[in-house]
């Protein structure tokens, strides 16, 4: 009986540690997803900013009478 009780306690401890590791992994996966989403969002912001900067430069060149090609 004593040996069974010790084995049950050991298995409960092992299960508890395994559950902690699982929770930690789930948190890491959630954070990784959030980071990926944030990165994608920032990429879109930078793309739109670049388009706005390109348009501004094109308009400045146009106002100064410079010849504008397709690349700006």
N, CA, C, O and CB atoms as a CASP TS submission, in Angstrom:
PFRMAT TS
TARGET T0000
AUTHOR 0000-0000-0000
METHOD Language model
MODEL 1
PARENT N/A
ATOM      1  N   UNK     1       0.824  -1.202   0.000  1.00  0.00           N
ATOM      2  CA  UNK     1       0.000   0.000   0.000  1.00  0.00           C
ATOM      3  C   UNK     1       0.866   1.264   0.000  1.00  0.00           C
ATOM      4  O   UNK     1       0.591   2.221  -0.725  1.00  0.00           O
ATOM      5  CB  UNK     1      -0.936  -0.001   1.214  1.00  0.00           C
ATOM      6  N   UNK     2       1.912   1.248   0.824  1.00  0.00           N
ATOM      7  CA  UNK     2       2.785   2.412   0.910  1.00  0.00           C
ATOM      8  C   UNK     2       3.488   2.659  -0.430  1.00  0.00           C
ATOM      9  O   UNK     2       3.627   3.805  -0.858  1.00  0.00           O
ATOM     10  CB  UNK     2       3.821   2.224   2.034  1.00  0.00           C
ATOM     11  N   UNK     3       3.920   1.602  -1.075  1.00  0.00           N
ATOM     12  CA  UNK     3       4.582   1.732  -2.376  1.00  0.00           C
ATOM     13  C   UNK     3       3.610   2.290  -3.416  1.00  0.00           C
ATOM     14  O   UNK     3       3.995   3.130  -4.230  1.00  0.00           O
ATOM     15  CB  UNK     3       5.139   0.364  -2.841  1.00  0.00           C
ATOM     16  N   UNK     4       2.366   1.837  -3.400  1.00  0.00           N
ATOM     17  CA  UNK     4       1.356   2.345  -4.329  1.00  0.00           C
ATOM     18  C   UNK     4       1.077   3.815  -4.065  1.00  0.00           C
ATOM     19  O   UNK     4       0.919   4.592  -5.007  1.00  0.00           O
ATOM     20  CB  UNK     4       0.059   1.533  -4.216  1.00  0.00           C
ATOM     21  N   UNK     5       1.016   4.199  -2.821  1.00  0.00           N
ATOM     22  CA  UNK     5       0.761   5.591  -2.458  1.00  0.00           C
ATOM     23  C   UNK     5       1.893   6.490  -2.961  1.00  0.00           C
ATOM     24  O   UNK     5       1.646   7.570  -3.498  1.00  0.00           O
ATOM     25  CB  UNK     5       0.602   5.732  -0.928  1.00  0.00           C
ATOM     26  N   UNK     6       3.144   6.031  -2.779  1.00  0.00           N
ATOM     27  CA  UNK     6       4.292   6.796  -3.261  1.00  0.00           C
ATOM     28  C   UNK     6       4.279   6.908  -4.781  1.00  0.00           C
ATOM     29  O   UNK     6       4.592   7.961  -5.336  1.00  0.00           O
ATOM     30  CB  UNK     6       5.599   6.147  -2.793  1.00  0.00           C
ATOM     31  N   UNK     7       3.913   5.817  -5.449  1.00  0.00           N
ATOM     32  CA  UNK     7       3.849   5.824  -6.919  1.00  0.00           C
ATOM     33  C   UNK     7       2.764   6.779  -7.402  1.00  0.00           C
ATOM     34  O   UNK     7       2.956   7.492  -8.387  1.00  0.00           O
ATOM     35  CB  UNK     7       3.584   4.401  -7.462  1.00  0.00           C
ATOM     36  N   UNK     8       1.635   6.795  -6.721  1.00  0.00           N
ATOM     37  CA  UNK     8       0.545   7.720  -7.080  1.00  0.00           C
ATOM     38  C   UNK     8       1.009   9.160  -6.902  1.00  0.00           C
ATOM     39  O   UNK     8       0.752  10.001  -7.764  1.00  0.00           O
ATOM     40  CB  UNK     8      -0.723   7.450  -6.216  1.00  0.00           C
ATOM     41  N   UNK     9       1.679   9.454  -5.810  1.00  0.00           N
ATOM     42  CA  UNK     9       2.193  10.808  -5.576  1.00  0.00           C
ATOM     43  C   UNK     9       3.200  11.206  -6.652  1.00  0.00           C
ATOM     44  O   UNK     9       3.177  12.332  -7.150  1.00  0.00           O
ATOM     45  CB  UNK     9       2.843  10.903  -4.185  1.00  0.00           C
ATOM     46  N   UNK    10       4.090  10.268  -7.009  1.00  0.00           N
ATOM     47  CA  UNK    10       5.087  10.545  -8.045  1.00  0.00           C
ATOM     48  C   UNK    10       4.411  10.815  -9.383  1.00  0.00           C
ATOM     49  O   UNK    10       4.797  11.741 -10.097  1.00  0.00           O
ATOM     50  CB  UNK    10       6.072   9.371  -8.175  1.00  0.00           C
ATOM     51  N   UNK    11       3.410  10.017  -9.727  1.00  0.00           N
ATOM     52  CA  UNK    11       2.701  10.198 -10.994  1.00  0.00           C
ATOM     53  C   UNK    11       1.911  11.508 -11.014  1.00  0.00           C
ATOM     54  O   UNK    11       1.823  12.170 -12.048  1.00  0.00           O
ATOM     55  CB  UNK    11       1.760   9.017 -11.245  1.00  0.00           C
ATOM     56  N   UNK    12       1.344  11.874  -9.881  1.00  0.00           N
ATOM     57  CA  UNK    12       0.620  13.155  -9.806  1.00  0.00           C
ATOM     58  C   UNK    12       1.586  14.320 -10.019  1.00  0.00           C
ATOM     59  O   UNK    12       1.270  15.281 -10.722  1.00  0.00           O
ATOM     60  CB  UNK    12      -0.103  13.302  -8.435  1.00  0.00           C
ATOM     61  N   UNK    13       2.762  14.223  -9.406  1.00  0.00           N
ATOM     62  CA  UNK    13       3.774  15.267  -9.577  1.00  0.00           C
ATOM     63  C   UNK    13       4.224  15.347 -11.031  1.00  0.00           C
ATOM     64  O   UNK    13       4.369  16.438 -11.583  1.00  0.00           O
ATOM     65  CB  UNK    13       4.982  15.004  -8.661  1.00  0.00           C
ATOM     66  N   UNK    14       4.443  14.194 -11.646  1.00  0.00           N
ATOM     67  CA  UNK    14       4.854  14.144 -13.044  1.00  0.00           C
ATOM     68  C   UNK    14       3.772  14.732 -13.947  1.00  0.00           C
ATOM     69  O   UNK    14       4.081  15.464 -14.888  1.00  0.00           O
ATOM     70  CB  UNK    14       5.167  12.701 -13.459  1.00  0.00           C
ATOM     71  N   UNK    15       2.524  14.420 -13.672  1.00  0.00           N
ATOM     72  CA  UNK    15       1.409  14.951 -14.445  1.00  0.00           C
ATOM     73  C   UNK    15       1.321  16.471 -14.297  1.00  0.00           C
ATOM     74  O   UNK    15       1.086  17.189 -15.269  1.00  0.00           O
ATOM     75  CB  UNK    15       0.093  14.295 -14.006  1.00  0.00           C
ATOM     76  N   UNK    16       1.510  16.938 -13.088  1.00  0.00           N
ATOM     77  CA  UNK    16       1.470  18.378 -12.837  1.00  0.00           C
ATOM     78  C   UNK    16       2.552  19.102 -13.638  1.00  0.00           C
ATOM     79  O   UNK    16       2.292  20.145 -14.238  1.00  0.00           O
ATOM     80  CB  UNK    16       1.639  18.664 -11.337  1.00  0.00           C
ATOM     81  N   UNK    17       3.761  18.550 -13.645  1.00  0.00           N
ATOM     82  CA  UNK    17       4.855  19.158 -14.409  1.00  0.00           C
ATOM     83  C   UNK    17       4.569  19.124 -15.902  1.00  0.00           C
ATOM     84  O   UNK    17       4.863  20.086 -16.612  1.00  0.00           O
ATOM     85  CB  UNK    17       6.174  18.442 -14.115  1.00  0.00           C
ATOM     86  N   UNK    18       4.005  18.037 -16.381  1.00  0.00           N
ATOM     87  CA  UNK    18       3.669  17.918 -17.802  1.00  0.00           C
ATOM     88  C   UNK    18       2.602  18.942 -18.186  1.00  0.00           C
ATOM     89  O   UNK    18       2.669  19.538 -19.262  1.00  0.00           O
ATOM     90  CB  UNK    18       3.180  16.488 -18.126  1.00  0.00           C
ATOM     91  N   UNK    19       1.622  19.146 -17.310  1.00  0.00           N
ATOM     92  CA  UNK    19       0.579  20.138 -17.569  1.00  0.00           C
ATOM     93  C   UNK    19       1.157  21.549 -17.609  1.00  0.00           C
ATOM     94  O   UNK    19       0.734  22.370 -18.422  1.00  0.00           O
ATOM     95  CB  UNK    19      -0.515  20.050 -16.503  1.00  0.00           C
ATOM     96  N   UNK    20       2.119  21.835 -16.736  1.00  0.00           N
ATOM     97  CA  UNK    20       2.767  23.150 -16.734  1.00  0.00           C
ATOM     98  C   UNK    20       3.507  23.377 -18.051  1.00  0.00           C
ATOM     99  O   UNK    20       3.437  24.461 -18.631  1.00  0.00           O
ATOM    100  CB  UNK    20       3.744  23.276 -15.538  1.00  0.00           C
ATOM    101  N   UNK    21       4.214  22.353 -18.517  1.00  0.00           N
ATOM    102  CA  UNK    21       4.935  22.470 -19.783  1.00  0.00           C
ATOM    103  C   UNK    21       3.979  22.674 -20.947  1.00  0.00           C
ATOM    104  O   UNK    21       4.251  23.467 -21.849  1.00  0.00           O
ATOM    105  CB  UNK    21       5.791  21.232 -20.024  1.00  0.00           C
ATOM    106  N   UNK    22       2.865  21.965 -20.929  1.00  0.00           N
ATOM    107  CA  UNK    22       1.867  22.105 -21.985  1.00  0.00           C
ATOM    108  C   UNK    22       1.297  23.515 -22.003  1.00  0.00           C
ATOM    109  O   UNK    22       1.158  24.120 -23.066  1.00  0.00           O
ATOM    110  CB  UNK    22       0.743  21.082 -21.803  1.00  0.00           C
ATOM    111  N   UNK    23       0.971  24.031 -20.840  1.00  0.00           N
ATOM    112  CA  UNK    23       0.444  25.398 -20.745  1.00  0.00           C
ATOM    113  C   UNK    23       1.468  26.398 -21.270  1.00  0.00           C
ATOM    114  O   UNK    23       1.119  27.334 -21.990  1.00  0.00           O
ATOM    115  CB  UNK    23       0.064  25.737 -19.284  1.00  0.00           C
ATOM    116  N   UNK    24       2.737  26.197 -20.907  1.00  0.00           N
ATOM    117  CA  UNK    24       3.800  27.084 -21.365  1.00  0.00           C
ATOM    118  C   UNK    24       3.918  27.040 -22.893  1.00  0.00           C
ATOM    119  O   UNK    24       4.087  28.078 -23.534  1.00  0.00           O
ATOM    120  CB  UNK    24       5.142  26.696 -20.712  1.00  0.00           C
ATOM    121  N   UNK    25       3.831  25.857 -23.466  1.00  0.00           N
ATOM    122  CA  UNK    25       3.904  25.726 -24.925  1.00  0.00           C
ATOM    123  C   UNK    25       2.712  26.400 -25.598  1.00  0.00           C
ATOM    124  O   UNK    25       2.867  27.038 -26.639  1.00  0.00           O
ATOM    125  CB  UNK    25       3.965  24.244 -25.327  1.00  0.00           C
ATOM    126  N   UNK    26       1.534  26.262 -25.014  1.00  0.00           N
ATOM    127  CA  UNK    26       0.343  26.898 -25.577  1.00  0.00           C
ATOM    128  C   UNK    26       0.495  28.414 -25.562  1.00  0.00           C
ATOM    129  O   UNK    26       0.107  29.089 -26.516  1.00  0.00           O
ATOM    130  CB  UNK    26      -0.919  26.478 -24.795  1.00  0.00           C
ATOM    131  N   UNK    27       1.054  28.947 -24.491  1.00  0.00           N
ATOM    132  CA  UNK    27       1.284  30.392 -24.394  1.00  0.00           C
ATOM    133  C   UNK    27       2.280  30.831 -25.469  1.00  0.00           C
ATOM    134  O   UNK    27       2.074  31.846 -26.135  1.00  0.00           O
ATOM    135  CB  UNK    27       1.806  30.775 -22.979  1.00  0.00           C
ATOM    136  N   UNK    28       3.354  30.067 -25.632  1.00  0.00           N
ATOM    137  CA  UNK    28       4.357  30.404 -26.645  1.00  0.00           C
ATOM    138  C   UNK    28       3.753  30.387 -28.046  1.00  0.00           C
ATOM    139  O   UNK    28       4.058  31.256 -28.863  1.00  0.00           O
ATOM    140  CB  UNK    28       5.539  29.429 -26.571  1.00  0.00           C
ATOM    141  N   UNK    29       2.902  29.408 -28.329  1.00  0.00           N
ATOM    142  CA  UNK    29       2.266  29.342 -29.645  1.00  0.00           C
ATOM    143  C   UNK    29       1.334  30.523 -29.872  1.00  0.00           C
ATOM    144  O   UNK    29       1.282  31.078 -30.969  1.00  0.00           O
ATOM    145  CB  UNK    29       1.494  28.036 -29.795  1.00  0.00           C
ATOM    146  N   UNK    30       0.609  30.900 -28.848  1.00  0.00           N
ATOM    147  CA  UNK    30      -0.289  32.053 -28.956  1.00  0.00           C
ATOM    148  C   UNK    30       0.507  33.322 -29.207  1.00  0.00           C
ATOM    149  O   UNK    30       0.138  34.138 -30.051  1.00  0.00           O
ATOM    150  CB  UNK    30      -1.142  32.204 -27.684  1.00  0.00           C
ATOM    151  N   UNK    31       1.599  33.487 -28.471  1.00  0.00           N
ATOM    152  CA  UNK    31       2.438  34.671 -28.649  1.00  0.00           C
ATOM    153  C   UNK    31       3.075  34.695 -30.026  1.00  0.00           C
ATOM    154  O   UNK    31       3.182  35.753 -30.647  1.00  0.00           O
ATOM    155  CB  UNK    31       3.518  34.721 -27.577  1.00  0.00           C
ATOM    156  N   UNK    32       3.495  33.543 -30.503  1.00  0.00           N
ATOM    157  CA  UNK    32       4.098  33.472 -31.837  1.00  0.00           C
ATOM    158  C   UNK    32       3.087  33.901 -32.891  1.00  0.00           C
ATOM    159  O   UNK    32       3.429  34.617 -33.832  1.00  0.00           O
ATOM    160  CB  UNK    32       4.608  32.043 -32.133  1.00  0.00           C
ATOM    161  N   UNK    33       1.846  33.464 -32.732  1.00  0.00           N
ATOM    162  CA  UNK    33       0.799  33.879 -33.661  1.00  0.00           C
ATOM    163  C   UNK    33       0.572  35.370 -33.609  1.00  0.00           C
ATOM    164  O   UNK    33       0.390  36.011 -34.644  1.00  0.00           O
ATOM    165  CB  UNK    33      -0.493  33.153 -33.360  1.00  0.00           C
ATOM    166  N   UNK    34       0.580  35.929 -32.417  1.00  0.00           N
ATOM    167  CA  UNK    34       0.385  37.363 -32.251  1.00  0.00           C
ATOM    168  C   UNK    34       1.530  38.148 -32.873  1.00  0.00           C
ATOM    169  O   UNK    34       1.309  39.186 -33.497  1.00  0.00           O
ATOM    170  CB  UNK    34       0.251  37.713 -30.775  1.00  0.00           C
ATOM    171  N   UNK    35       2.752  37.654 -32.704  1.00  0.00           N
ATOM    172  CA  UNK    35       3.916  38.322 -33.281  1.00  0.00           C
ATOM    173  C   UNK    35       3.850  38.281 -34.798  1.00  0.00           C
ATOM    174  O   UNK    35       4.159  39.269 -35.463  1.00  0.00           O
ATOM    175  CB  UNK    35       5.218  37.671 -32.786  1.00  0.00           C
ATOM    176  N   UNK    36       3.449  37.143 -35.346  1.00  0.00           N
ATOM    177  CA  UNK    36       3.341  37.021 -36.798  1.00  0.00           C
ATOM    178  C   UNK    36       2.279  37.974 -37.345  1.00  0.00           C
ATOM    179  O   UNK    36       2.484  38.607 -38.380  1.00  0.00           O
ATOM    180  CB  UNK    36       3.007  35.572 -37.192  1.00  0.00           C
ATOM    181  N   UNK    37       1.163  38.075 -36.659  1.00  0.00           N
ATOM    182  CA  UNK    37       0.101  38.984 -37.084  1.00  0.00           C
ATOM    183  C   UNK    37       0.568  40.434 -37.010  1.00  0.00           C
ATOM    184  O   UNK    37       0.287  41.224 -37.912  1.00  0.00           O
ATOM    185  CB  UNK    37      -1.152  38.787 -36.222  1.00  0.00           C
ATOM    186  N   UNK    38       1.275  40.785 -35.946  1.00  0.00           N
ATOM    187  CA  UNK    38       1.778  42.145 -35.798  1.00  0.00           C
ATOM    188  C   UNK    38       2.791  42.464 -36.894  1.00  0.00           C
ATOM    189  O   UNK    38       2.792  43.564 -37.447  1.00  0.00           O
ATOM    190  CB  UNK    38       2.412  42.335 -34.412  1.00  0.00           C
ATOM    191  N   UNK    39       3.637  41.512 -37.198  1.00  0.00           N
ATOM    192  CA  UNK    39       4.639  41.703 -38.246  1.00  0.00           C
ATOM    193  C   UNK    39       3.973  41.934 -39.595  1.00  0.00           C
ATOM    194  O   UNK    39       4.371  42.824 -40.347  1.00  0.00           O
ATOM    195  CB  UNK    39       5.578  40.493 -38.320  1.00  0.00           C
ATOM    196  N   UNK    40       2.973  41.140 -39.894  1.00  0.00           N
ATOM    197  CA  UNK    40       2.247  41.299 -41.148  1.00  0.00           C
ATOM    198  C   UNK    40       1.578  42.663 -41.209  1.00  0.00           C
ATOM    199  O   UNK    40       1.601  43.323 -42.248  1.00  0.00           O
ATOM    200  CB  UNK    40       1.205  40.189 -41.312  1.00  0.00           C
ATOM    201  N   UNK    41       0.988  43.085 -40.111  1.00  0.00           N
ATOM    202  CA  UNK    41       0.337  44.385 -40.048  1.00  0.00           C
ATOM    203  C   UNK    41       1.346  45.510 -40.276  1.00  0.00           C
ATOM    204  O   UNK    41       1.069  46.454 -41.015  1.00  0.00           O
ATOM    205  CB  UNK    41      -0.365  44.565 -38.699  1.00  0.00           C
ATOM    206  N   UNK    42       2.512  45.408 -39.643  1.00  0.00           N
ATOM    207  CA  UNK    42       3.553  46.424 -39.827  1.00  0.00           C
ATOM    208  C   UNK    42       4.047  46.459 -41.267  1.00  0.00           C
ATOM    209  O   UNK    42       4.312  47.529 -41.815  1.00  0.00           O
ATOM    210  CB  UNK    42       4.726  46.160 -38.883  1.00  0.00           C
ATOM    211  N   UNK    43       4.166  45.296 -41.870  1.00  0.00           N
ATOM    212  CA  UNK    43       4.601  45.243 -43.260  1.00  0.00           C
ATOM    213  C   UNK    43       3.630  46.010 -44.147  1.00  0.00           C
ATOM    214  O   UNK    43       4.045  46.747 -45.042  1.00  0.00           O
ATOM    215  CB  UNK    43       4.725  43.788 -43.735  1.00  0.00           C
ATOM    216  N   UNK    44       2.352  45.836 -43.898  1.00  0.00           N
ATOM    217  CA  UNK    44       1.347  46.556 -44.680  1.00  0.00           C
ATOM    218  C   UNK    44       1.434  48.056 -44.450  1.00  0.00           C
ATOM    219  O   UNK    44       1.281  48.838 -45.388  1.00  0.00           O
ATOM    220  CB  UNK    44      -0.052  46.059 -44.332  1.00  0.00           C
ATOM    221  N   UNK    45       1.680  48.463 -43.209  1.00  0.00           N
ATOM    222  CA  UNK    45       1.822  49.893 -42.894  1.00  0.00           C
ATOM    223  C   UNK    45       3.014  50.462 -43.649  1.00  0.00           C
ATOM    224  O   UNK    45       2.918  51.539 -44.237  1.00  0.00           O
ATOM    225  CB  UNK    45       1.991  50.116 -41.359  1.00  0.00           C
ATOM    226  N   UNK    46       4.146  49.745 -43.639  1.00  0.00           N
ATOM    227  CA  UNK    46       5.335  50.220 -44.341  1.00  0.00           C
ATOM    228  C   UNK    46       5.113  50.291 -45.840  1.00  0.00           C
ATOM    229  O   UNK    46       5.592  51.217 -46.494  1.00  0.00           O
ATOM    230  CB  UNK    46       6.516  49.322 -44.040  1.00  0.00           C
ATOM    231  N   UNK    47       4.389  49.321 -46.395  1.00  0.00           N
ATOM    232  CA  UNK    47       4.101  49.348 -47.824  1.00  0.00           C
ATOM    233  C   UNK    47       3.269  50.577 -48.182  1.00  0.00           C
ATOM    234  O   UNK    47       3.551  51.255 -49.170  1.00  0.00           O
ATOM    235  CB  UNK    47       3.369  48.067 -48.249  1.00  0.00           C
ATOM    236  N   UNK    48       2.260  50.860 -47.390  1.00  0.00           N
ATOM    237  CA  UNK    48       1.413  52.030 -47.647  1.00  0.00           C
ATOM    238  C   UNK    48       2.199  53.323 -47.461  1.00  0.00           C
ATOM    239  O   UNK    48       2.001  54.284 -48.205  1.00  0.00           O
ATOM    240  CB  UNK    48       0.187  52.022 -46.721  1.00  0.00           C
ATOM    241  N   UNK    49       3.086  53.351 -46.475  1.00  0.00           N
ATOM    242  CA  UNK    49       3.927  54.532 -46.260  1.00  0.00           C
ATOM    243  C   UNK    49       4.844  54.754 -47.457  1.00  0.00           C
ATOM    244  O   UNK    49       5.046  55.889 -47.889  1.00  0.00           O
ATOM    245  CB  UNK    49       4.759  54.381 -44.968  1.00  0.00           C
ATOM    246  N   UNK    50       5.398  53.671 -47.988  1.00  0.00           N
ATOM    247  CA  UNK    50       6.277  53.787 -49.151  1.00  0.00           C
ATOM    248  C   UNK    50       5.498  54.301 -50.357  1.00  0.00           C
ATOM    249  O   UNK    50       5.999  55.137 -51.109  1.00  0.00           O
ATOM    250  CB  UNK    50       6.930  52.430 -49.475  1.00  0.00           C
ATOM    251  N   UNK    51       4.290  53.811 -50.544  1.00  0.00           N
ATOM    252  CA  UNK    51       3.462  54.294 -51.657  1.00  0.00           C
ATOM    253  C   UNK    51       3.190  55.785 -51.517  1.00  0.00           C
ATOM    254  O   UNK    51       3.258  56.527 -52.497  1.00  0.00           O
ATOM    255  CB  UNK    51       2.133  53.519 -51.723  1.00  0.00           C
ATOM    256  N   UNK    52       2.887  56.220 -50.312  1.00  0.00           N
ATOM    257  CA  UNK    52       2.619  57.645 -50.075  1.00  0.00           C
ATOM    258  C   UNK    52       3.877  58.471 -50.338  1.00  0.00           C
ATOM    259  O   UNK    52       3.796  59.542 -50.940  1.00  0.00           O
ATOM    260  CB  UNK    52       2.119  57.875 -48.625  1.00  0.00           C
ATOM    261  N   UNK    53       5.028  57.989 -49.898  1.00  0.00           N
ATOM    262  CA  UNK    53       6.285  58.711 -50.118  1.00  0.00           C
ATOM    263  C   UNK    53       6.597  58.785 -51.615  1.00  0.00           C
ATOM    264  O   UNK    53       7.026  59.826 -52.111  1.00  0.00           O
ATOM    265  CB  UNK    53       7.450  58.027 -49.357  1.00  0.00           C
ATOM    266  N   UNK    54       6.384  57.689 -52.323  1.00  0.00           N
ATOM    267  CA  UNK    54       6.624  57.670 -53.771  1.00  0.00           C
ATOM    268  C   UNK    54       5.711  58.660 -54.490  1.00  0.00           C
ATOM    269  O   UNK    54       6.151  59.380 -55.386  1.00  0.00           O
ATOM    270  CB  UNK    54       6.412  56.252 -54.333  1.00  0.00           C
ATOM    271  N   UNK    55       4.461  58.692 -54.101  1.00  0.00           N
ATOM    272  CA  UNK    55       3.510  59.619 -54.713  1.00  0.00           C
ATOM    273  C   UNK    55       3.906  61.065 -54.425  1.00  0.00           C
ATOM    274  O   UNK    55       3.844  61.918 -55.310  1.00  0.00           O
ATOM    275  CB  UNK    55       2.083  59.346 -54.202  1.00  0.00           C
ATOM    276  N   UNK    56       4.309  61.336 -53.196  1.00  0.00           N
ATOM    277  CA  UNK    56       4.742  62.687 -52.820  1.00  0.00           C
ATOM    278  C   UNK    56       5.936  63.107 -53.675  1.00  0.00           C
ATOM    279  O   UNK    56       5.950  64.208 -54.226  1.00  0.00           O
ATOM    280  CB  UNK    56       5.107  62.749 -51.309  1.00  0.00           C
ATOM    281  N   UNK    57       6.934  62.237 -53.788  1.00  0.00           N
ATOM    282  CA  UNK    57       8.124  62.542 -54.569  1.00  0.00           C
ATOM    283  C   UNK    57       7.766  62.769 -56.034  1.00  0.00           C
ATOM    284  O   UNK    57       8.298  63.675 -56.675  1.00  0.00           O
ATOM    285  CB  UNK    57       9.151  61.415 -54.442  1.00  0.00           C
ATOM    286  N   UNK    58       6.876  61.953 -56.553  1.00  0.00           N
ATOM    287  CA  UNK    58       6.437  62.103 -57.947  1.00  0.00           C
ATOM    288  C   UNK    58       5.785  63.468 -58.150  1.00  0.00           C
ATOM    289  O   UNK    58       6.036  64.138 -59.152  1.00  0.00           O
ATOM    290  CB  UNK    58       5.450  60.973 -58.338  1.00  0.00           C
ATOM    291  N   UNK    59       4.949  63.875 -57.202  1.00  0.00           N
ATOM    292  CA  UNK    59       4.281  65.171 -57.309  1.00  0.00           C
ATOM    293  C   UNK    59       5.271  66.325 -57.191  1.00  0.00           C
ATOM    294  O   UNK    59       5.130  67.326 -57.894  1.00  0.00           O
ATOM    295  CB  UNK    59       3.204  65.300 -56.236  1.00  0.00           C
ATOM    296  N   UNK    60       6.260  66.208 -56.327  1.00  0.00           N
ATOM    297  CA  UNK    60       7.275  67.253 -56.193  1.00  0.00           C
ATOM    298  C   UNK    60       8.053  67.385 -57.503  1.00  0.00           C
ATOM    299  O   UNK    60       8.298  68.490 -57.986  1.00  0.00           O
ATOM    300  CB  UNK    60       8.240  66.940 -55.013  1.00  0.00           C
ATOM    301  N   UNK    61       8.434  66.246 -58.065  1.00  0.00           N
ATOM    302  CA  UNK    61       9.157  66.279 -59.336  1.00  0.00           C
ATOM    303  C   UNK    61       8.301  66.897 -60.432  1.00  0.00           C
ATOM    304  O   UNK    61       8.791  67.670 -61.256  1.00  0.00           O
ATOM    305  CB  UNK    61       9.593  64.868 -59.743  1.00  0.00           C
ATOM    306  N   UNK    62       7.024  66.551 -60.435  1.00  0.00           N
ATOM    307  CA  UNK    62       6.106  67.085 -61.445  1.00  0.00           C
ATOM    308  C   UNK    62       5.982  68.601 -61.306  1.00  0.00           C
ATOM    309  O   UNK    62       5.977  69.329 -62.299  1.00  0.00           O
ATOM    310  CB  UNK    62       4.717  66.421 -61.322  1.00  0.00           C
ATOM    311  N   UNK    63       5.882  69.063 -60.064  1.00  0.00           N
ATOM    312  CA  UNK    63       5.766  70.506 -59.815  1.00  0.00           C
ATOM    313  C   UNK    63       7.038  71.237 -60.232  1.00  0.00           C
ATOM    314  O   UNK    63       6.974  72.406 -60.611  1.00  0.00           O
ATOM    315  CB  UNK    63       5.469  70.773 -58.329  1.00  0.00           C
ATOM    316  N   UNK    64       8.179  70.580 -60.170  1.00  0.00           N
ATOM    317  CA  UNK    64       9.447  71.188 -60.559  1.00  0.00           C
ATOM    318  C   UNK    64       9.743  71.006 -62.041  1.00  0.00           C
ATOM    319  O   UNK    64      10.800  71.410 -62.526  1.00  0.00           O
ATOM    320  CB  UNK    64      10.574  70.604 -59.738  1.00  0.00           C
ATOM    321  N   UNK    65       8.813  70.401 -62.750  1.00  0.00           N
ATOM    322  CA  UNK    65       8.960  70.237 -64.188  1.00  0.00           C
ATOM    323  C   UNK    65       9.917  69.142 -64.596  1.00  0.00           C
ATOM    324  O   UNK    65      10.378  69.122 -65.738  1.00  0.00           O
ATOM    325  CB  UNK    65       9.406  71.503 -64.781  1.00  0.00           C
ATOM    326  N   UNK    66      10.224  68.240 -63.701  1.00  0.00           N
ATOM    327  CA  UNK    66      11.130  67.153 -64.029  1.00  0.00           C
ATOM    328  C   UNK    66      10.393  66.076 -64.818  1.00  0.00           C
ATOM    329  O   UNK    66       9.191  65.871 -64.646  1.00  0.00           O
ATOM    330  CB  UNK    66      11.749  66.560 -62.753  1.00  0.00           C
ATOM    331  N   UNK    67      11.135  65.394 -65.684  1.00  0.00           N
ATOM    332  CA  UNK    67      10.575  64.288 -66.453  1.00  0.00           C
ATOM    333  C   UNK    67      10.449  63.096 -65.508  1.00  0.00           C
ATOM    334  O   UNK    67      11.394  62.735 -64.807  1.00  0.00           O
ATOM    335  CB  UNK    67      11.468  63.939 -67.709  1.00  0.00           C
ATOM    336  N   UNK    68       9.252  62.492 -65.507  1.00  0.00           N
ATOM    337  CA  UNK    68       8.982  61.378 -64.607  1.00  0.00           C
ATOM    338  C   UNK    68       8.814  60.120 -65.436  1.00  0.00           C
ATOM    339  O   UNK    68       8.013  60.080 -66.369  1.00  0.00           O
ATOM    340  CB  UNK    68       7.723  61.644 -63.737  1.00  0.00           C
ATOM    341  N   UNK    69       9.584  59.083 -65.084  1.00  0.00           N
ATOM    342  CA  UNK    69       9.399  57.812 -65.757  1.00  0.00           C
ATOM    343  C   UNK    69       8.519  56.921 -64.900  1.00  0.00           C
ATOM    344  O   UNK    69       8.040  57.347 -63.849  1.00  0.00           O
ATOM    345  CB  UNK    69      10.754  57.135 -66.048  1.00  0.00           C
ATOM    346  N   UNK    70       8.300  55.680 -65.339  1.00  0.00           N
ATOM    347  CA  UNK    70       7.416  54.764 -64.627  1.00  0.00           C
ATOM    348  C   UNK    70       7.914  54.437 -63.226  1.00  0.00           C
ATOM    349  O   UNK    70       7.104  54.141 -62.348  1.00  0.00           O
ATOM    350  CB  UNK    70       7.257  53.492 -65.413  1.00  0.00           C
ATOM    351  N   UNK    71       9.214  54.483 -62.994  1.00  0.00           N
ATOM    352  CA  UNK    71       9.782  54.122 -61.690  1.00  0.00           C
ATOM    353  C   UNK    71       9.853  55.309 -60.736  1.00  0.00           C
ATOM    354  O   UNK    71      10.380  55.169 -59.633  1.00  0.00           O
ATOM    355  CB  UNK    71      11.168  53.537 -61.872  1.00  0.00           C
ATOM    356  N   UNK    72       9.347  56.453 -61.122  1.00  0.00           N
ATOM    357  CA  UNK    72       9.338  57.593 -60.221  1.00  0.00           C
ATOM    358  C   UNK    72      10.277  58.620 -60.686  1.00  0.00           C
ATOM    359  O   UNK    72      10.411  59.666 -60.052  1.00  0.00           O
ATOM    360  CB  UNK    72       9.672  57.195 -58.828  1.00  0.00           C
TER
END
